[in-house]
Amino acid sequence: MDAIVYVSNTGFTAKYAKLLTLETSIPNYTLEEAKKNLKKGSEIVFLGWIMGGVISGFKKAKRRYKIKCVAGVGMDSPKNETGEYLANKNKIKDIPTYYLQGGFNMGRLTGVYGVMMRNMLKQLQMKKEKSKEDVEFEKQISKGFDKVKMENLQLVLYEIRKAAKE
Ligand SMILES: Cc1cc2nc3c(=O)[nH]c(=O)nc-3n(C[C@H](O)[C@H](O)[C@H](O)COP(=O)(O)O)c2cc1C
């Protein structure tokens, strides 16, 4: 494996990429940095933050590199979002695909994404009859949370070790 390449908006995906480097010593680059530092056709693990089910940067990365494993980083519970769902949604075939729970941080969201999420929170706060899920979601996005931890990376690490033996 030549590198871990990632696209992160508010830092959670970057944190996962750095944990992978810590564990494997494989260097990590943002997709931008990779353009300068990594040859076309290099073997990579790709990590991208999820927006509406789409793994940011995946399409671009796929045109340039040989992706051996891909993971989408979102805020949903791993009970609701799976690698299988992401593979279908992003039309990924023949690449092991995983879901990693990242977190949420309103303070780090700028531009149109910030406006979108602040509106979503406002609407939720104004809602009269809230379901249990609504209450939980409102708490999560108003307070923010961080679920990034090494143990979530077990399956991705397994893919990296498997690729090293090929
Ligand atoms: C506009 C927008 C859409 C999002 N859509 C999803 C989604 O479909 N599924 C999900 O699990 N998380 C979704 N999220 C949450 C982010 O994927 C989550 O906060 C992630 O950890 C961000 O990673 P980053 O810090 O590397 O940018 C969305 C966030 C924003 C701002």
The ligand as an SDF file (V2000), in Angstrom:
LIG
                    3D

 31 33  0  0  0  0  0  0  0  0999 V2000
  -24.3910   18.5760    4.1370 C   0  0  0  0  0  0  0  0  0  0  0  0
  -24.0500   17.3860    4.9620 C   0  0  0  0  0  0  0  0  0  0  0  0
  -24.5620   16.1330    4.6140 C   0  0  0  0  0  0  0  0  0  0  0  0
  -24.2460   15.0020    5.4020 C   0  0  0  0  0  0  0  0  0  0  0  0
  -24.7440   13.7770    5.0370 N   0  0  0  0  0  0  0  0  0  0  0  0
  -24.4540   12.6830    5.8050 C   0  0  0  0  0  0  0  0  0  0  0  0
  -24.9470   11.3850    5.4520 C   0  0  0  0  0  0  0  0  0  0  0  0
  -25.6070   11.1930    4.4340 O   0  0  0  0  0  0  0  0  0  0  0  0
  -24.6520   10.3530    6.2810 N   0  0  0  0  0  0  0  0  0  0  0  0
  -23.8960   10.5020    7.4060 C   0  0  0  0  0  0  0  0  0  0  0  0
  -23.6720    9.5250    8.1300 O   0  0  0  0  0  0  0  0  0  0  0  0
  -23.3700   11.7050    7.7520 N   0  0  0  0  0  0  0  0  0  0  0  0
  -23.6370   12.7970    6.9640 C   0  0  0  0  0  0  0  0  0  0  0  0
  -23.1180   14.0230    7.3030 N   0  0  0  0  0  0  0  0  0  0  0  0
  -22.2160   14.1260    8.4740 C   0  0  0  0  0  0  0  0  0  0  0  0
  -20.7420   14.0780    8.1080 C   0  0  0  0  0  0  0  0  0  0  0  0
  -20.4830   13.0730    7.1560 O   0  0  0  0  0  0  0  0  0  0  0  0
  -19.9410   13.8060    9.3800 C   0  0  0  0  0  0  0  0  0  0  0  0
  -20.0280   14.9370   10.2070 O   0  0  0  0  0  0  0  0  0  0  0  0
  -18.4870   13.4310    9.1180 C   0  0  0  0  0  0  0  0  0  0  0  0
  -17.9190   12.9570   10.3270 O   0  0  0  0  0  0  0  0  0  0  0  0
  -17.6910   14.6030    8.5950 C   0  0  0  0  0  0  0  0  0  0  0  0
  -16.3640   14.2020    8.3600 O   0  0  0  0  0  0  0  0  0  0  0  0
  -15.1860   15.2650    8.2310 P   0  0  0  0  0  0  0  0  0  0  0  0
  -15.0050   15.8790    9.5860 O   0  0  0  0  0  0  0  0  0  0  0  0
  -14.0010   14.5040    7.7940 O   0  0  0  0  0  0  0  0  0  0  0  0
  -15.6160   16.2860    7.2150 O   0  0  0  0  0  0  0  0  0  0  0  0
  -23.4200   15.1500    6.5510 C   0  0  0  0  0  0  0  0  0  0  0  0
  -22.9140   16.4040    6.8860 C   0  0  0  0  0  0  0  0  0  0  0  0
  -23.2130   17.5130    6.1170 C   0  0  0  0  0  0  0  0  0  0  0  0
  -22.6350   18.8440    6.5000 C   0  0  0  0  0  0  0  0  0  0  0  0
  1  2  1  0
  2  3  1  0
  2 30  2  0
  3  4  2  0
  4  5  1  0
  4 28  1  0
  5  6  2  0
  6  7  1  0
  6 13  1  0
  7  8  2  0
  7  9  1  0
  9 10  1  0
 10 11  2  0
 10 12  1  0
 12 13  2  0
 13 14  1  0
 14 15  1  0
 14 28  1  0
 15 16  1  0
 16 17  1  0
 16 18  1  0
 18 19  1  0
 18 20  1  0
 20 21  1  0
 20 22  1  0
 22 23  1  0
 23 24  1  0
 24 25  2  0
 24 26  1  0
 24 27  1  0
 28 29  2  0
 29 30  1  0
 30 31  1  0
M  END
$$$$
